[in-house]
């Protein structure tokens, strides 16, 4: 005799204790999320650095373009003057040829510098995420204002706020959680379960009269993996090795960061002195250019 039966059930399974696996896993993901935020900030800083670098490169090339243009004008004047002196017999023709050679060399340098300016514009466009062929103008008037800062202050600032260092520190802490996660496999797991079910030969009664034709069960269970071919122990050892390697990498990053800050500080101090010397040289060169030969 054929008999139809319909049923529906809902089961709730809740983990109560798993050796700290789920808790440490949540902590690890939060640490990695925070590290990712610092990685993003580091990328933003690198873009700012790149744009600034190409901006100052373009500014330098604009200034050099003016210098080469003045050199061409100066050489052209020298050619005209030498030609006039040759015509009246004051100089030999070879002096005219020398002046023309100097003019040609200065003209070649000017052409090359114009090409360098175009390339600098393209690099700056690319750094800003734009089409490299877009034309634009930049402010060529800047003021150099040296700042009175010590190396110790810069090192403290780098250690306190450098995004790359913060990301490394958080990744080391996240790696430490891997040890706790691997260690949790040695401990038992405890779970809790509730089941509600309905069963009837009439399908309509399965989904009506909820106070009838139902059954409920409550239970708890414990599981403990006593042996799996030493896989858990191997994973635990690997997690400890990875954690140690991450600590060593962090220490290496800190050393390199201090070295980079020191090098940049030394370069900055040298640039301050060079700017002062070049300002005096510029003043002397301006006077030389103003005076007639």
Secondary structure by P-SEA (a helix, b strand, c coil): cbbbbbbcbbbbbbbccccaaaaaaaaaaaaaaaaaaaaaaaaaaaaaaaaaaaaaaaaaaaaaaaaaaaaaaaaaaaaaaaaaaaaaccccaaaaaaaaaaaaaaaaaaaaaaaaaaaaaaaaaaaaccccccccccccbbbbbbbbccaaaaaaaaacccaaaaaaaaaaaaaaaaaaaaaaccbbbbbbbbbbbcccccaaaaaccccccbbbbbbccccccccccaaaaaaaaaaaaaaaaaaaaaaaaaaaaaaaaaaaaaaaaaaaaaaaaaaaaaaaaaaaaaccc
